[in-house]
């Protein structure tokens, strides 16, 4: 029987299913963004849950058929008490039902843990999951700098040691995109636009103890929108986020001299990646853009690791 594992993730904005082959590291992810009304910058949870319920079977049916050893599924945003979003119920229901019918184990993981595992796989550094490292989870709803250790349960144990104290980086980027009439989520389109602009320093938010505020940056972005071409405003917004992320990482590495892994959709930005590479060189690793955003590959990878651990 092949060492194949199924992953399922129903985040707030993307429906995903994936298969992962633990023998050769091959993977395939089938995902699609949820439909957000034009001009809106988000979805109600009830609408997200409904769309996942309608679409998840299509993503699973698009995967190659074959037996699986186990199923991994994201059941909550983060592995902390009180972390809950109804949209994950769609994936958990399907995963548990499928596991019962197939007589295979099902492993519950957090969406954040899945991001980290997918990034490690993509960066060809799965060995990081067996040691201590720093990780950024930079996305539409989360902007956290994490100290990650191997957990007693076999999953990444993530302690938030920094990041935003208010507005998430992805929220700032999406609001900048909304000003420019870009589709939601706006990260990819804003990044492409920013790459056509002249070099831009951006604004430098105050960073203390690895933490920073981005709420005031929205006013800075809006002011830039009034005085500069769209591409320059896009570059300003992304460089501003990069300034905060680089500074927070510098402060964290003064306390924890270990590698840095970057995950989350915002970390697909070429602007932010370039700044991180310039600052940290080989100490920083990134997921490929296709695995930076929400996906189910990480859940499948963690299922493989937990399955192997259970056999021992």
Phi and psi restraints in degrees (value plus and minus 20) as a CYANA .aco file:
   2 UNK   PHI     -85.3   -45.3
   2 UNK   PSI     134.8   174.8
   3 UNK   PHI    -107.6   -67.6
   3 UNK   PSI      44.9    84.9
   4 UNK   PHI    -123.3   -83.3
   4 UNK   PSI     124.0   164.0
   5 UNK   PHI    -154.2  -114.2
   5 UNK   PSI     122.3   162.3
   6 UNK   PHI    -119.6   -79.6
   6 UNK   PSI     116.6   156.6
   7 UNK   PHI    -140.9  -100.9
   7 UNK   PSI     124.9   164.9
   8 UNK   PHI    -155.4  -115.4
   8 UNK   PSI     113.5   153.5
   9 UNK   PHI    -165.0  -125.0
   9 UNK   PSI     102.8   142.8
  10 UNK   PHI    -141.7  -101.7
  10 UNK   PSI      61.2   101.2
  11 UNK   PHI     -99.8   -59.8
  11 UNK   PSI    -193.8  -153.8
  12 UNK   PHI     -88.5   -48.5
  12 UNK   PSI     -41.0    -1.0
  13 UNK   PHI    -153.7  -113.7
  13 UNK   PSI     -18.6    21.4
  14 UNK   PHI    -167.4  -127.4
  14 UNK   PSI     114.9   154.9
  15 UNK   PHI    -116.1   -76.1
  15 UNK   PSI     106.0   146.0
  16 UNK   PHI    -158.7  -118.7
  16 UNK   PSI     123.4   163.4
  17 UNK   PHI    -160.0  -120.0
  17 UNK   PSI     125.1   165.1
  18 UNK   PHI    -168.0  -128.0
  18 UNK   PSI     135.9   175.9
  19 UNK   PHI    -140.5  -100.5
  19 UNK   PSI     124.8   164.8
  20 UNK   PHI    -154.2  -114.2
  20 UNK   PSI     111.6   151.6
  21 UNK   PHI    -121.0   -81.0
  21 UNK   PSI      90.7   130.7
  22 UNK   PHI     -91.7   -51.7
  22 UNK   PSI     -36.7     3.3
  23 UNK   PHI     -95.1   -55.1
  23 UNK   PSI     -61.9   -21.9
  24 UNK   PHI    -140.2  -100.2
  24 UNK   PSI     -20.0    20.0
  25 UNK   PHI      58.8    98.8
  25 UNK   PSI     -16.3    23.7
  26 UNK   PHI     -91.1   -51.1
  26 UNK   PSI     127.7   167.7
  27 UNK   PHI    -167.2  -127.2
  27 UNK   PSI     140.0   180.0
  28 UNK   PHI    -164.7  -124.7
  28 UNK   PSI     109.8   149.8
  29 UNK   PHI    -138.5   -98.5
  29 UNK   PSI     113.0   153.0
  30 UNK   PHI    -136.1   -96.1
  30 UNK   PSI      94.2   134.2
  31 UNK   PHI    -163.0  -123.0
  31 UNK   PSI     140.5   180.5
  32 UNK   PHI    -175.7  -135.7
  32 UNK   PSI     122.0   162.0
  33 UNK   PHI     -88.5   -48.5
  33 UNK   PSI     125.3   165.3
  34 UNK   PHI     -91.7   -51.7
  34 UNK   PSI     138.2   178.2
  35 UNK   PHI    -104.1   -64.1
  35 UNK   PSI      99.7   139.7
  36 UNK   PHI    -130.1   -90.1
  36 UNK   PSI     108.6   148.6
  37 UNK   PHI     -73.8   -33.8
  37 UNK   PSI     123.6   163.6
  38 UNK   PHI     -76.5   -36.5
  38 UNK   PSI     110.9   150.9
  39 UNK   PHI      69.6   109.6
  39 UNK   PSI     -33.1     6.9
  40 UNK   PHI    -104.8   -64.8
  40 UNK   PSI     137.2   177.2
  41 UNK   PHI    -144.2  -104.2
  41 UNK   PSI      17.9    57.9
  42 UNK   PHI     147.9   187.9
  42 UNK   PSI     156.2   196.2
  43 UNK   PHI    -151.8  -111.8
  43 UNK   PSI     126.4   166.4
  44 UNK   PHI     -90.4   -50.4
  44 UNK   PSI     129.6   169.6
  45 UNK   PHI     -80.0   -40.0
  45 UNK   PSI     -56.5   -16.5
  46 UNK   PHI     -82.6   -42.6
  46 UNK   PSI     -58.7   -18.7
  47 UNK   PHI     -89.8   -49.8
  47 UNK   PSI     -60.7   -20.7
  48 UNK   PHI     -83.4   -43.4
  48 UNK   PSI     -64.8   -24.8
  49 UNK   PHI     -81.1   -41.1
  49 UNK   PSI     -61.5   -21.5
  50 UNK   PHI     -83.1   -43.1
  50 UNK   PSI     -66.0   -26.0
  51 UNK   PHI     -84.4   -44.4
  51 UNK   PSI     -59.9   -19.9
  52 UNK   PHI     -81.0   -41.0
  52 UNK   PSI     -64.0   -24.0
  53 UNK   PHI     -80.3   -40.3
  53 UNK   PSI     -57.6   -17.6
  54 UNK   PHI     -94.5   -54.5
  54 UNK   PSI     -53.8   -13.8
  55 UNK   PHI    -122.6   -82.6
  55 UNK   PSI     -40.8    -0.8
  56 UNK   PHI     -79.3   -39.3
  56 UNK   PSI     -60.6   -20.6
  57 UNK   PHI     -82.4   -42.4
  57 UNK   PSI     -51.6   -11.6
  58 UNK   PHI     -85.2   -45.2
  58 UNK   PSI     -59.2   -19.2
  59 UNK   PHI     -87.6   -47.6
  59 UNK   PSI     -61.0   -21.0
  60 UNK   PHI     -87.8   -47.8
  60 UNK   PSI     -60.3   -20.3
  61 UNK   PHI     -86.3   -46.3
  61 UNK   PSI     -43.2    -3.2
  62 UNK   PHI     -99.7   -59.7
  62 UNK   PSI     -31.0     9.0
  63 UNK   PHI     -99.6   -59.6
  63 UNK   PSI     133.3   173.3
  64 UNK   PHI     -84.2   -44.2
  64 UNK   PSI     119.1   159.1
  65 UNK   PHI     -94.6   -54.6
  65 UNK   PSI     135.3   175.3
  66 UNK   PHI     133.8   173.8
  66 UNK   PSI     142.2   182.2
  67 UNK   PHI     -90.2   -50.2
  67 UNK   PSI     131.5   171.5
  68 UNK   PHI    -147.4  -107.4
  68 UNK   PSI     129.5   169.5
  69 UNK   PHI    -100.6   -60.6
  69 UNK   PSI     -54.1   -14.1
  70 UNK   PHI    -183.6  -143.6
  70 UNK   PSI     150.1   190.1
  71 UNK   PHI    -146.2  -106.2
  71 UNK   PSI     113.6   153.6
  72 UNK   PHI    -131.3   -91.3
  72 UNK   PSI     118.2   158.2
  73 UNK   PHI    -161.6  -121.6
  73 UNK   PSI     117.1   157.1
  74 UNK   PHI     -97.0   -57.0
  74 UNK   PSI     105.0   145.0
  75 UNK   PHI    -136.5   -96.5
  75 UNK   PSI     -26.2    13.8
  76 UNK   PHI    -182.7  -142.7
  76 UNK   PSI     141.3   181.3
  77 UNK   PHI     -82.5   -42.5
  77 UNK   PSI     -71.1   -31.1
  78 UNK   PHI    -155.8  -115.8
  78 UNK   PSI     137.2   177.2
  79 UNK   PHI    -106.7   -66.7
  79 UNK   PSI      41.3    81.3
  80 UNK   PHI    -155.4  -115.4
  80 UNK   PSI     136.3   176.3
  81 UNK   PHI     -80.9   -40.9
  81 UNK   PSI     113.5   153.5
  82 UNK   PHI      67.1   107.1
  82 UNK   PSI     -22.4    17.6
  83 UNK   PHI     -97.5   -57.5
  83 UNK   PSI      97.3   137.3
  84 UNK   PHI    -177.2  -137.2
  84 UNK   PSI     117.5   157.5
  85 UNK   PHI    -164.8  -124.8
  85 UNK   PSI     109.9   149.9
  86 UNK   PHI     -76.7   -36.7
  86 UNK   PSI     -49.1    -9.1
  87 UNK   PHI     -80.0   -40.0
  87 UNK   PSI     -45.8    -5.8
  88 UNK   PHI     -93.9   -53.9
  88 UNK   PSI     -33.9     6.1
  89 UNK   PHI     -84.2   -44.2
  89 UNK   PSI     -52.2   -12.2
  90 UNK   PHI     -81.6   -41.6
  90 UNK   PSI     -67.6   -27.6
  91 UNK   PHI     -89.1   -49.1
  91 UNK   PSI     -61.1   -21.1
  92 UNK   PHI     -83.5   -43.5
  92 UNK   PSI     -60.2   -20.2
  93 UNK   PHI     -81.4   -41.4
  93 UNK   PSI     -67.1   -27.1
  94 UNK   PHI     -85.8   -45.8
  94 UNK   PSI     -63.5   -23.5
  95 UNK   PHI     -83.5   -43.5
  95 UNK   PSI     -64.4   -24.4
  96 UNK   PHI     -89.2   -49.2
  96 UNK   PSI     -57.1   -17.1
  97 UNK   PHI     -85.1   -45.1
  97 UNK   PSI     -65.4   -25.4
  98 UNK   PHI     -84.0   -44.0
  98 UNK   PSI     -61.8   -21.8
  99 UNK   PHI     -81.9   -41.9
  99 UNK   PSI     -59.0   -19.0
 100 UNK   PHI     -84.3   -44.3
 100 UNK   PSI     -67.0   -27.0
 101 UNK   PHI     -87.4   -47.4
 101 UNK   PSI     -53.3   -13.3
 102 UNK   PHI    -109.0   -69.0
 102 UNK   PSI     -27.2    12.8
 103 UNK   PHI      37.5    77.5
 103 UNK   PSI      26.4    66.4
 104 UNK   PHI    -145.7  -105.7
 104 UNK   PSI     137.6   177.6
 105 UNK   PHI     -89.4   -49.4
 105 UNK   PSI     131.9   171.9
 106 UNK   PHI    -140.9  -100.9
 106 UNK   PSI     114.4   154.4
 107 UNK   PHI    -138.7   -98.7
 107 UNK   PSI     104.2   144.2
 108 UNK   PHI    -107.6   -67.6
 108 UNK   PSI     110.3   150.3
 109 UNK   PHI    -150.8  -110.8
 109 UNK   PSI     151.0   191.0
 110 UNK   PHI    -113.5   -73.5
 110 UNK   PSI     137.6   177.6
 111 UNK   PHI     -78.9   -38.9
 111 UNK   PSI     -59.7   -19.7
 112 UNK   PHI     -85.5   -45.5
 112 UNK   PSI     -63.5   -23.5
 113 UNK   PHI     -81.5   -41.5
 113 UNK   PSI     -57.0   -17.0
 114 UNK   PHI     -84.0   -44.0
 114 UNK   PSI     -61.6   -21.6
 115 UNK   PHI     -77.6   -37.6
 115 UNK   PSI     -65.6   -25.6
 116 UNK   PHI     -85.8   -45.8
 116 UNK   PSI     -63.0   -23.0
 117 UNK   PHI     -85.1   -45.1
 117 UNK   PSI     -60.9   -20.9
 118 UNK   PHI     -84.2   -44.2
 118 UNK   PSI     -59.9   -19.9
 119 UNK   PHI     -85.4   -45.4
 119 UNK   PSI     -62.0   -22.0
 120 UNK   PHI     -83.3   -43.3
 120 UNK   PSI     -62.9   -22.9
 121 UNK   PHI     -82.0   -42.0
 121 UNK   PSI     -68.1   -28.1
 122 UNK   PHI     -83.4   -43.4
 122 UNK   PSI     -56.3   -16.3
 123 UNK   PHI    -102.1   -62.1
 123 UNK   PSI     -18.7    21.3
 124 UNK   PHI      38.8    78.8
 124 UNK   PSI      21.9    61.9
 125 UNK   PHI    -156.7  -116.7
 125 UNK   PSI      30.0    70.0
 126 UNK   PHI     -82.7   -42.7
 126 UNK   PSI     -41.2    -1.2
 127 UNK   PHI     -83.5   -43.5
 127 UNK   PSI     -40.8    -0.8
 128 UNK   PHI     -79.4   -39.4
 128 UNK   PSI     -49.6    -9.6
 129 UNK   PHI     -88.6   -48.6
 129 UNK   PSI     -28.5    11.5
 130 UNK   PHI    -126.8   -86.8
 130 UNK   PSI      -6.6    33.4
 131 UNK   PHI    -166.2  -126.2
 131 UNK   PSI    -198.6  -158.6
 132 UNK   PHI    -109.7   -69.7
 132 UNK   PSI     115.2   155.2
 133 UNK   PHI    -174.6  -134.6
 133 UNK   PSI     146.6   186.6
 134 UNK   PHI    -115.8   -75.8
 134 UNK   PSI     125.7   165.7
 135 UNK   PHI    -161.5  -121.5
 135 UNK   PSI     117.1   157.1
 136 UNK   PHI    -116.5   -76.5
 136 UNK   PSI     110.2   150.2
 137 UNK   PHI    -133.2   -93.2
 137 UNK   PSI      76.1   116.1
 138 UNK   PHI    -135.8   -95.8
 138 UNK   PSI      86.9   126.9
 139 UNK   PHI    -166.4  -126.4
 139 UNK   PSI    -189.5  -149.5
 140 UNK   PHI     -84.4   -44.4
 140 UNK   PSI     -50.9   -10.9
 141 UNK   PHI    -136.1   -96.1
 141 UNK   PSI     -28.6    11.4
 142 UNK   PHI    -156.3  -116.3
 142 UNK   PSI     114.4   154.4
 143 UNK   PHI    -157.9  -117.9
 143 UNK   PSI      62.1   102.1
 144 UNK   PHI    -143.6  -103.6
 144 UNK   PSI     118.3   158.3
 145 UNK   PHI    -119.7   -79.7
 145 UNK   PSI     101.4   141.4
 146 UNK   PHI    -134.3   -94.3
 146 UNK   PSI     123.0   163.0
 147 UNK   PHI    -119.2   -79.2
 147 UNK   PSI      97.5   137.5
 148 UNK   PHI    -130.4   -90.4
 148 UNK   PSI     108.4   148.4
 149 UNK   PHI    -144.7  -104.7
 149 UNK   PSI     137.4   177.4
 150 UNK   PHI     -84.6   -44.6
 150 UNK   PSI     102.6   142.6
 151 UNK   PHI    -101.9   -61.9
 151 UNK   PSI     137.6   177.6
 152 UNK   PHI     -83.3   -43.3
 152 UNK   PSI     -43.8    -3.8
 153 UNK   PHI    -109.5   -69.5
 153 UNK   PSI     -16.6    23.4
 154 UNK   PHI      70.2   110.2
 154 UNK   PSI     -23.9    16.1
 155 UNK   PHI    -123.5   -83.5
 155 UNK   PSI     138.7   178.7
 156 UNK   PHI     -80.6   -40.6
 156 UNK   PSI     108.2   148.2
 157 UNK   PHI    -117.1   -77.1
 157 UNK   PSI      87.8   127.8
 158 UNK   PHI    -124.9   -84.9
 158 UNK   PSI     100.3   140.3
 159 UNK   PHI    -131.1   -91.1
 159 UNK   PSI     102.5   142.5
 160 UNK   PHI     -95.3   -55.3
 160 UNK   PSI      99.8   139.8
 161 UNK   PHI    -136.0   -96.0
 161 UNK   PSI     -19.1    20.9
 162 UNK   PHI    -197.2  -157.2
 162 UNK   PSI    -196.3  -156.3
 163 UNK   PHI     102.5   142.5
 163 UNK   PSI    -182.5  -142.5
 164 UNK   PHI     -96.9   -56.9
 164 UNK   PSI     127.6   167.6
 165 UNK   PHI    -117.9   -77.9
 165 UNK   PSI     -23.7    16.3
 166 UNK   PHI    -167.9  -127.9
 166 UNK   PSI    -117.3   -77.3
 167 UNK   PHI     -90.7   -50.7
 167 UNK   PSI     110.8   150.8
 168 UNK   PHI     -91.7   -51.7
 168 UNK   PSI     132.8   172.8
 169 UNK   PHI     -78.5   -38.5
 169 UNK   PSI     -61.5   -21.5
 170 UNK   PHI     -84.9   -44.9
 170 UNK   PSI     -52.1   -12.1
 171 UNK   PHI     -86.6   -46.6
 171 UNK   PSI     -62.6   -22.6
 172 UNK   PHI     -81.7   -41.7
 172 UNK   PSI     -63.6   -23.6
 173 UNK   PHI     -85.6   -45.6
 173 UNK   PSI     -61.2   -21.2
 174 UNK   PHI     -87.0   -47.0
 174 UNK   PSI     -54.2   -14.2
 175 UNK   PHI     -91.0   -51.0
 175 UNK   PSI     -56.2   -16.2
 176 UNK   PHI     -84.5   -44.5
 176 UNK   PSI     -61.3   -21.3
 177 UNK   PHI     -83.5   -43.5
 177 UNK   PSI     -57.5   -17.5
 178 UNK   PHI     -83.7   -43.7
 178 UNK   PSI     -58.0   -18.0
 179 UNK   PHI     -80.3   -40.3
 179 UNK   PSI     -54.0   -14.0
 180 UNK   PHI    -112.0   -72.0
 180 UNK   PSI     -19.1    20.9
 181 UNK   PHI      55.3    95.3
 181 UNK   PSI       3.1    43.1
 182 UNK   PHI    -101.2   -61.2
 182 UNK   PSI     134.3   174.3
 183 UNK   PHI     -88.0   -48.0
 183 UNK   PSI     135.8   175.8
 184 UNK   PHI    -120.2   -80.2
 184 UNK   PSI     118.3   158.3
 185 UNK   PHI     -89.7   -49.7
 185 UNK   PSI     130.6   170.6
 186 UNK   PHI    -118.9   -78.9
 186 UNK   PSI     -23.6    16.4
 187 UNK   PHI     -72.9   -32.9
 187 UNK   PSI     -72.5   -32.5
 188 UNK   PHI     -84.6   -44.6
 188 UNK   PSI     -64.7   -24.7
 189 UNK   PHI     -87.0   -47.0
 189 UNK   PSI     -59.1   -19.1
 190 UNK   PHI     -86.2   -46.2
 190 UNK   PSI     -59.0   -19.0
 191 UNK   PHI     -84.9   -44.9
 191 UNK   PSI     -64.0   -24.0
 192 UNK   PHI     -82.4   -42.4
 192 UNK   PSI     -60.3   -20.3
 193 UNK   PHI     -85.3   -45.3
 193 UNK   PSI     -62.0   -22.0
 194 UNK   PHI     -84.2   -44.2
 194 UNK   PSI     -51.9   -11.9
 195 UNK   PHI     -86.9   -46.9
 195 UNK   PSI     -35.4     4.6
 196 UNK   PHI    -111.7   -71.7
 196 UNK   PSI     -22.9    17.1
 197 UNK   PHI    -108.1   -68.1
 197 UNK   PSI     147.6   187.6
 198 UNK   PHI     -93.3   -53.3
 198 UNK   PSI     135.3   175.3
 199 UNK   PHI     -70.8   -30.8
 199 UNK   PSI     122.1   162.1
 200 UNK   PHI    -163.8  -123.8
 200 UNK   PSI     111.2   151.2
 201 UNK   PHI     -99.0   -59.0
 201 UNK   PSI     -46.2    -6.2
 202 UNK   PHI      52.0    92.0
 202 UNK   PSI    -196.0  -156.0
 203 UNK   PHI    -116.6   -76.6
 203 UNK   PSI     128.2   168.2
 204 UNK   PHI    -128.4   -88.4
 204 UNK   PSI      77.3   117.3
 205 UNK   PHI     -84.2   -44.2
 205 UNK   PSI     131.7   171.7
 206 UNK   PHI     -89.7   -49.7
 206 UNK   PSI     110.2   150.2
 207 UNK   PHI    -141.5  -101.5
 207 UNK   PSI     101.9   141.9
 208 UNK   PHI    -153.0  -113.0
 208 UNK   PSI     108.4   148.4
 209 UNK   PHI      33.5    73.5
 209 UNK   PSI      21.4    61.4
 210 UNK   PHI      51.7    91.7
 210 UNK   PSI     -10.0    30.0
 211 UNK   PHI    -140.0  -100.0
 211 UNK   PSI     130.2   170.2
 212 UNK   PHI    -172.0  -132.0
 212 UNK   PSI     141.4   181.4
 213 UNK   PHI    -130.0   -90.0
 213 UNK   PSI     117.4   157.4
 214 UNK   PHI    -133.8   -93.8
 214 UNK   PSI     -24.4    15.6
 215 UNK   PHI     -81.9   -41.9
 215 UNK   PSI     -60.7   -20.7
 216 UNK   PHI     -90.2   -50.2
 216 UNK   PSI     -37.3     2.7
 217 UNK   PHI     -90.5   -50.5
 217 UNK   PSI     -42.9    -2.9
 218 UNK   PHI     -81.3   -41.3
 218 UNK   PSI     -60.5   -20.5
 219 UNK   PHI     -84.1   -44.1
 219 UNK   PSI     -58.9   -18.9
 220 UNK   PHI     -82.6   -42.6
 220 UNK   PSI     -62.4   -22.4
 221 UNK   PHI     -85.8   -45.8
 221 UNK   PSI     -62.3   -22.3
 222 UNK   PHI     -83.8   -43.8
 222 UNK   PSI     -58.7   -18.7
 223 UNK   PHI     -85.4   -45.4
 223 UNK   PSI     -59.4   -19.4
 224 UNK   PHI     -84.6   -44.6
 224 UNK   PSI     -56.9   -16.9
 225 UNK   PHI     -80.4   -40.4
 225 UNK   PSI     -53.6   -13.6
 226 UNK   PHI     -97.5   -57.5
 226 UNK   PSI     -40.9    -0.9
 227 UNK   PHI    -139.8   -99.8
 227 UNK   PSI     -26.1    13.9
 228 UNK   PHI    -154.6  -114.6
 228 UNK   PSI     138.4   178.4
 229 UNK   PHI     -80.5   -40.5
 229 UNK   PSI     137.0   177.0
 230 UNK   PHI     -72.8   -32.8
 230 UNK   PSI     -64.3   -24.3
 231 UNK   PHI     -82.8   -42.8
 231 UNK   PSI     -57.2   -17.2
 232 UNK   PHI     -90.1   -50.1
 232 UNK   PSI     -56.9   -16.9
 233 UNK   PHI     -85.2   -45.2
 233 UNK   PSI     -60.4   -20.4
 234 UNK   PHI     -81.2   -41.2
 234 UNK   PSI     -63.8   -23.8
 235 UNK   PHI     -84.3   -44.3
 235 UNK   PSI     -60.9   -20.9
 236 UNK   PHI     -78.5   -38.5
 236 UNK   PSI     -65.6   -25.6
 237 UNK   PHI     -82.9   -42.9
 237 UNK   PSI     -65.7   -25.7
 238 UNK   PHI     -91.6   -51.6
 238 UNK   PSI     -57.9   -17.9
 239 UNK   PHI     -86.8   -46.8
 239 UNK   PSI     -53.4   -13.4
 240 UNK   PHI     -83.0   -43.0
 240 UNK   PSI     -66.4   -26.4
 241 UNK   PHI     -81.3   -41.3
 241 UNK   PSI     -63.9   -23.9
 242 UNK   PHI     -81.2   -41.2
 242 UNK   PSI     -60.1   -20.1
 243 UNK   PHI     -77.5   -37.5
 243 UNK   PSI     -64.8   -24.8
 244 UNK   PHI     -88.8   -48.8
 244 UNK   PSI     -63.0   -23.0
 245 UNK   PHI     -85.5   -45.5
 245 UNK   PSI     -64.8   -24.8
 246 UNK   PHI     -83.1   -43.1
 246 UNK   PSI     -66.2   -26.2
 247 UNK   PHI     -83.2   -43.2
 247 UNK   PSI     -63.8   -23.8
 248 UNK   PHI     -83.3   -43.3
 248 UNK   PSI     -58.2   -18.2
 249 UNK   PHI     -86.3   -46.3
 249 UNK   PSI     -61.3   -21.3
 250 UNK   PHI     -78.0   -38.0
 250 UNK   PSI     -64.6   -24.6
 251 UNK   PHI     -85.4   -45.4
 251 UNK   PSI     -60.1   -20.1
 252 UNK   PHI     -86.2   -46.2
 252 UNK   PSI     -58.1   -18.1
 253 UNK   PHI     -94.5   -54.5
 253 UNK   PSI     -36.1     3.9
 254 UNK   PHI     -89.6   -49.6
 254 UNK   PSI     -46.8    -6.8
 255 UNK   PHI    -117.2   -77.2
 255 UNK   PSI     -51.2   -11.2
 256 UNK   PHI    -151.5  -111.5
 256 UNK   PSI      78.9   118.9
 257 UNK   PHI    -103.0   -63.0
 257 UNK   PSI      62.1   102.1
 258 UNK   PHI    -168.2  -128.2
 258 UNK   PSI     148.5   188.5
 259 UNK   PHI     -84.1   -44.1
 259 UNK   PSI     142.0   182.0
 260 UNK   PHI    -141.4  -101.4
 260 UNK   PSI     107.8   147.8
 261 UNK   PHI    -134.2   -94.2
 261 UNK   PSI     112.0   152.0
 262 UNK   PHI    -130.6   -90.6
 262 UNK   PSI     104.2   144.2
 263 UNK   PHI    -153.5  -113.5
 263 UNK   PSI     145.8   185.8
 264 UNK   PHI      81.2   121.2
 264 UNK   PSI     131.4   171.4
 265 UNK   PHI     -78.3   -38.3
 265 UNK   PSI     -56.3   -16.3
 266 UNK   PHI     -85.2   -45.2
 266 UNK   PSI     -49.0    -9.0
 267 UNK   PHI     -94.3   -54.3
 267 UNK   PSI     -20.2    19.8
 268 UNK   PHI     -97.9   -57.9
 268 UNK   PSI     -32.0     8.0
 269 UNK   PHI     -82.4   -42.4
 269 UNK   PSI     105.0   145.0
 270 UNK   PHI     -85.7   -45.7
 270 UNK   PSI     -51.0   -11.0
 271 UNK   PHI     -83.1   -43.1
 271 UNK   PSI     -70.6   -30.6
 272 UNK   PHI     -88.5   -48.5
 272 UNK   PSI     -60.1   -20.1
 273 UNK   PHI     -80.3   -40.3
 273 UNK   PSI     -64.0   -24.0
 274 UNK   PHI     -81.1   -41.1
 274 UNK   PSI     -60.4   -20.4
 275 UNK   PHI     -86.9   -46.9
 275 UNK   PSI     -60.0   -20.0
 276 UNK   PHI     -88.5   -48.5
 276 UNK   PSI     -60.2   -20.2
 277 UNK   PHI     -83.5   -43.5
 277 UNK   PSI     -62.2   -22.2
 278 UNK   PHI     -83.2   -43.2
 278 UNK   PSI     -53.8   -13.8
 279 UNK   PHI    -103.9   -63.9
 279 UNK   PSI     -54.8   -14.8
 280 UNK   PHI    -144.8  -104.8
 280 UNK   PSI     -24.5    15.5
 281 UNK   PHI      34.5    74.5
 281 UNK   PSI    -151.0  -111.0
 282 UNK   PHI     -93.8   -53.8
 282 UNK   PSI     -27.7    12.3
 283 UNK   PHI     -94.7   -54.7
 283 UNK   PSI     -34.6     5.4
 284 UNK   PHI    -132.2   -92.2
 284 UNK   PSI     119.8   159.8
 285 UNK   PHI    -149.4  -109.4
 285 UNK   PSI     132.8   172.8
 286 UNK   PHI    -150.0  -110.0
 286 UNK   PSI     130.4   170.4
 287 UNK   PHI     -91.9   -51.9
 287 UNK   PSI     127.9   167.9
 288 UNK   PHI     -79.3   -39.3
 288 UNK   PSI     128.1   168.1
 289 UNK   PHI     -69.2   -29.2
 289 UNK   PSI     -57.0   -17.0
 290 UNK   PHI     -85.2   -45.2
 290 UNK   PSI     -43.6    -3.6
 291 UNK   PHI    -131.2   -91.2
 291 UNK   PSI     -10.1    29.9
 292 UNK   PHI     -97.7   -57.7
 292 UNK   PSI     -61.5   -21.5
 293 UNK   PHI     -97.8   -57.8
 293 UNK   PSI    -196.5  -156.5
 294 UNK   PHI     -80.4   -40.4
 294 UNK   PSI     114.6   154.6
 295 UNK   PHI    -177.8  -137.8
 295 UNK   PSI     148.7   188.7
 296 UNK   PHI    -124.1   -84.1
 296 UNK   PSI     -19.6    20.4
 297 UNK   PHI     -83.2   -43.2
 297 UNK   PSI     -62.9   -22.9
 298 UNK   PHI     -80.0   -40.0
 298 UNK   PSI     -59.5   -19.5
 299 UNK   PHI     -83.7   -43.7
 299 UNK   PSI     -57.9   -17.9
 300 UNK   PHI     -88.3   -48.3
 300 UNK   PSI     -60.4   -20.4
 301 UNK   PHI     -81.5   -41.5
 301 UNK   PSI     -64.7   -24.7
 302 UNK   PHI     -87.9   -47.9
 302 UNK   PSI     -53.9   -13.9
 303 UNK   PHI     -81.7   -41.7
 303 UNK   PSI     -60.8   -20.8
 304 UNK   PHI     -82.4   -42.4
 304 UNK   PSI     -63.4   -23.4
 305 UNK   PHI     -87.7   -47.7
 305 UNK   PSI     -60.8   -20.8
 306 UNK   PHI     -90.0   -50.0
 306 UNK   PSI     -55.3   -15.3
 307 UNK   PHI     -83.6   -43.6
 307 UNK   PSI     -65.5   -25.5
 308 UNK   PHI     -84.3   -44.3
 308 UNK   PSI     -59.5   -19.5
 309 UNK   PHI     -84.6   -44.6
 309 UNK   PSI     -58.2   -18.2
 310 UNK   PHI     -86.0   -46.0
 310 UNK   PSI     -51.7   -11.7
 311 UNK   PHI     -92.4   -52.4
 311 UNK   PSI     -45.3    -5.3
